Amino acid sequence: MSQIRPKPSSPCTKLCLLDAATGLCEGCGRTRDEIALWGSMSEPQRRAVMATLEGRLRAAYPARIPAGAAPCG
């Protein structure tokens, strides 16, 4: 009998657009390398990256993200 494994967490917002200036996905805030490695990361590694995304997006696009708002995920 196989165990059902929970779906890995992901900050993906389905707005996948890498910004050439910042190197970040404009939807979730991950880098190209983080996106590529996401499937091989452990859940603690994913959560550690996700903990940085709001700050990254706020720093990269201060006019777009209101204070207190968090990216979807």
KOLZA-981097 format. One record per residue: x negated, z negated, y of N, C-alpha, C, O in turn; residue in one letter. Coordinates in pm, 1 decimal. Each point is the difference from the previous one (the first is absolute). Example, Ala and Ser with C-alpha at 12.3 -4.5 7.8 and 13.67 -1.06 7.14 Angstrom:
2
BADO       nc1       nc3       nc2      cac1      cac3      cac2       cc1       cc3       cc2       oc1       oc3       oc2  r
BADO   -1319.0    -780.0    -569.0      89.0       0.0     119.0     -90.0       0.0     120.0    -103.6     -66.5      -1.9  A
BADO     138.6     138.5     106.9     -82.0      -6.0     119.0      77.0     -73.0     109.0     -50.9     -16.9     110.8  S
//
This chain:
73
BADO       nc1       nc3       nc2      cac1      cac3      cac2       cc1       cc3       cc2       oc1       oc3       oc2  r
BADO     -83.6       0.0    -117.0      83.6       0.0     117.0     -88.9       0.0     124.4     -90.3     -82.7      11.9  M
BADO     115.6     174.2      79.6     -83.5       8.1     119.8      56.2     -87.6     110.1     121.0     -19.5      11.3  S
BADO    -211.7     -32.7      69.4      40.9     -82.9     112.2      25.7      89.1     121.0     -70.8      98.3      21.9  Q
BADO     170.3    -132.6      54.7      26.2      71.8     123.9     -88.4     -61.7     107.1       8.7    -119.4      28.8  I
BADO     -93.8     202.4      29.6     -89.7     -48.3     104.0      63.5      24.4     135.6      60.6     104.8      22.6  R
BADO     -74.2    -201.9      68.4      57.0      19.2     132.7     -70.6     113.7      73.3    -118.9      24.7     -20.4  P
BADO     193.4      42.8     104.7     -56.0     107.7      80.1    -104.9     -58.2      94.2      25.5    -102.0      63.9  K
BADO    -143.5     164.7     -53.5    -102.4     -53.0      90.2      49.6       3.1     144.6      71.9      91.5      40.1  P
BADO    -110.7    -191.1      36.2      40.9      -3.2     138.8     -66.8     113.1      76.1    -110.6      42.7     -33.0  S
BADO     179.5       4.7     134.9     -51.1     110.4      80.3      56.3      -9.0     140.9     117.4     -32.1      18.3  S
BADO    -200.5      60.3      81.2      47.7       1.1     137.3      51.0     137.7      42.2      35.4      19.2     116.3  P
BADO     -31.2      75.4    -207.6      34.3     137.8      33.2     137.4       7.2      66.3      96.4     -60.0     -47.5  C
BADO     -89.1     133.8     157.4     124.8      18.7      73.3      51.5     142.9     -14.7      99.6      37.7      61.7  T
BADO    -167.9      40.8    -143.3      33.4     141.5     -21.9     -23.7      83.7     125.5      52.2     111.0      11.0  K
BADO    -130.4    -163.2      83.6     -44.2      73.2     117.3    -150.7      13.3     -15.3     -76.4     -78.2      56.5  L
BADO      35.2     176.7    -132.6    -140.6      15.1     -36.1     -67.2     100.4      93.4       9.5     121.2     -18.8  C
BADO     -76.7    -174.6     118.6     -69.4      83.4      97.1    -128.6     -70.5      39.7       3.0    -101.8      69.1  L
BADO    -116.1     156.4    -113.1    -127.8     -61.3      31.7     -43.2      41.7     140.0      -8.3     118.9      30.7  L
BADO     -18.6    -216.7      52.5     -43.9      22.0     137.4    -150.9      24.8      -1.5     -77.1     -84.8     -45.0  D
BADO      35.9     201.5      94.4    -142.3      34.8      -1.3     -82.4     -94.0      87.8    -116.1     -27.1     -30.8  A
BADO     174.0     -22.3     138.6     -73.4     -87.5      91.6     -21.6    -139.2     -57.4    -108.6     -56.3      14.0  A
BADO     210.5      -0.1     -78.6     -11.6    -137.5     -50.6     -36.8      -5.8    -147.5     -53.7    -100.4     -46.9  T
BADO      82.3     207.3     -26.3     -22.3      -0.6    -144.9     108.3     -73.6     -76.3     -13.8     -23.2    -120.1  G
BADO     121.7     -13.9     188.2     107.5     -76.2     -61.7     121.9      87.3     -24.8      25.4      96.0      72.8  L
BADO      48.6    -130.6    -175.4     130.4      60.7     -21.2      90.8     -56.2     109.1       8.9    -121.5      17.1  C
BADO      57.8     208.8      56.0      86.0     -45.7     108.7     123.2     -74.1     -50.8      61.6     -75.4      75.2  E
BADO     -24.9      95.5    -200.8     115.9     -67.9     -55.9     -29.7    -140.4     -47.6      74.2     -93.1      31.3  G
BADO    -183.4      76.2    -107.8     -25.3    -130.9     -61.1    -125.6     -69.8      50.1     -12.9    -121.4     -15.7  C
BADO     -79.9     195.4      75.5    -120.9     -62.0      52.7    -117.9      -1.7     -95.0    -107.6     -48.3      35.5  G
BADO     126.5     100.8    -157.1    -112.9       2.5     -94.5     -94.5     114.1      33.2      38.0      97.5      64.9  R
BADO    -161.7    -111.4    -110.3     -97.7     107.3      12.7      17.7      97.6    -115.9      68.2     -29.5     -98.2  T
BADO    -130.3     144.8     111.4       4.8     100.5    -107.3     -53.4     -59.7    -130.7      58.8      20.1    -106.3  R
BADO    -170.1     -93.1     114.3     -59.2     -59.5    -120.4      93.4    -104.1     -63.1      13.7      -5.2    -122.2  D
BADO      49.9     -76.5     204.8      92.9     -99.7     -54.2     118.3      67.1     -68.7      44.1     -44.9    -105.8  E
BADO       6.7     151.0     164.9     111.2      72.3     -61.8     -44.2      57.5    -134.9      72.6      -9.7     -99.0  I
BADO    -191.2      69.0      95.8     -50.3      60.9    -123.3     -23.6    -103.6    -109.4      23.1      28.1    -117.6  A
BADO     -68.2    -145.6     154.3     -33.0    -104.0     -97.8     117.1     -91.6     -33.3     -11.2     -84.0     -89.4  L
BADO     122.7      98.5     159.2     111.6     -94.7     -12.0      42.3     -25.1    -144.2      20.3    -114.9     -39.5  W
BADO      -7.0     220.0     -38.6      45.7     -14.0    -138.1     -96.9     -75.9     -89.4      41.0     -56.1    -101.5  G
BADO    -167.6      53.5     137.2     -98.1     -70.4     -82.2     -31.5    -140.3      52.4     -76.8     -73.7     -61.9  S
BADO     135.3      37.1     174.6     -22.6    -134.1      55.8      85.4    -102.4     -74.6     107.6      30.7     -51.3  M
BADO    -158.7    -151.7      47.3      79.3    -110.3     -56.1     105.1     -41.1     103.7     -11.5      33.0     118.0  S
BADO     112.7    -104.8    -163.5     103.1     -46.4      93.3     -59.6     -88.2     110.5      39.1      15.7     115.7  E
BADO    -132.1    -108.0    -145.9     -60.7     -78.3     108.5     -76.3      88.4     100.3       1.2     -27.5     120.0  P
BADO     -66.4     131.9    -168.3     -69.4      90.8      92.0     100.3      72.9      89.7     -22.7      14.4     120.1  Q
BADO     132.0      30.8    -178.0     103.5      67.8      78.9      55.6     -94.0     106.6      15.7      38.4     115.9  R
BADO      13.2    -159.5    -155.3      56.9     -96.6      95.0     -98.9     -32.4     112.3      40.2     -20.8     114.5  R
BADO    -169.0      16.5    -147.5    -102.1     -25.1     102.8      -2.4     114.0     101.5      -9.3     -24.6     120.3  A
BADO      17.4     147.7    -167.1       3.7     114.8      91.0     128.2      -5.0      82.6      -3.6      18.8     121.6  V
BADO     115.9     -43.9    -186.9     128.4      -1.7      70.6       3.0    -106.3     110.1      68.8      16.8     100.6  M
BADO    -142.3    -124.3    -119.4      -4.7    -106.2     101.0     -67.8      46.4     128.9      19.0     -61.6     104.9  A
BADO     -97.0     168.0    -110.9     -71.3      49.6     118.5      73.6     112.1      72.2     -36.1      34.4     112.6  T
BADO     137.4      22.6    -174.3      59.8     123.5      51.5      72.3     -16.0     133.0     -13.1      86.1      86.9  L
BADO      87.2    -191.3     -69.0      71.1     -18.4     127.0     -99.2      -3.0     115.8      22.2      64.9     102.2  E
BADO    -130.1    -138.9    -117.2    -101.6      -7.4     105.2     -67.4     132.7      25.0     -27.0      35.5     114.8  G
BADO      -0.6      38.6    -221.1     -61.0     132.5      15.3      89.2      93.5      80.4     -44.2      65.0      94.7  R
BADO     171.8     -59.9    -135.1      93.3      89.1      68.4      20.4     -42.9     144.6       8.6      84.7      88.8  L
BADO      -1.0    -213.0     -64.6      17.5     -50.1     136.4    -121.1      36.2      86.4      15.8      39.3     115.6  R
BADO    -136.7     -52.3    -171.3    -120.8      33.0      75.4     -12.0     150.7      23.5     -42.9      43.3     106.9  A
BADO      80.7      35.4    -206.2     -13.2     145.3      11.3     106.8      61.4      89.3     -26.2      97.0      71.1  A
BADO     146.6    -153.4     -74.7     114.3      57.0      72.4      76.3    -110.8      73.3     115.2     -27.6     -33.3  Y
BADO    -177.9     -35.8     132.4      62.8    -116.9      64.0     134.8      28.9      66.1      83.7     -89.8       9.3  P
BADO     -61.3     209.7      35.4     125.8      31.2      67.9     114.4      26.1     -97.6     116.7      -3.5      39.1  A
BADO    -149.0      29.6    -164.9     103.3      37.4     -97.3      59.8    -117.2     -75.0     114.8       7.6     -43.7  R
BADO    -189.1    -115.3      27.6      47.5    -109.7     -84.7      25.9    -121.9      86.5     -94.5     -60.2      51.2  I
BADO     220.4      22.4     -33.8      31.0    -118.1      81.3     -55.5    -127.5     -62.4     -13.3      -9.5    -122.1  P
BADO     -18.4     -86.5     204.7     -50.2    -128.3     -47.4     100.2     -61.4     -96.7     120.2      -0.9      26.7  A
BADO    -168.9     -49.6    -137.4      84.2     -64.9     -99.6      55.9      94.5    -103.6      51.9     -44.0    -102.5  G
BADO     -61.8     175.4     128.1      50.0      96.3     -97.7    -108.2      25.8    -104.2    -118.5       7.6      32.6  A
BADO     159.2       5.3    -154.8     -94.8      26.0    -108.6      31.4     134.5     -61.2     116.1      40.8      -4.9  A
BADO    -220.7      30.1     -42.9      27.0     124.8     -71.6      80.8     -26.8    -126.5      -9.2    -107.9     -58.6  P
BADO      85.7     203.2      18.2      79.3     -14.0    -122.3     -92.2     -10.0    -120.7    -113.7      47.0       4.8  C
BADO     159.0    -104.3    -106.6     -81.3      -5.8    -120.1      57.5     -91.9     -94.6     -54.5     -18.9    -108.7  G
//
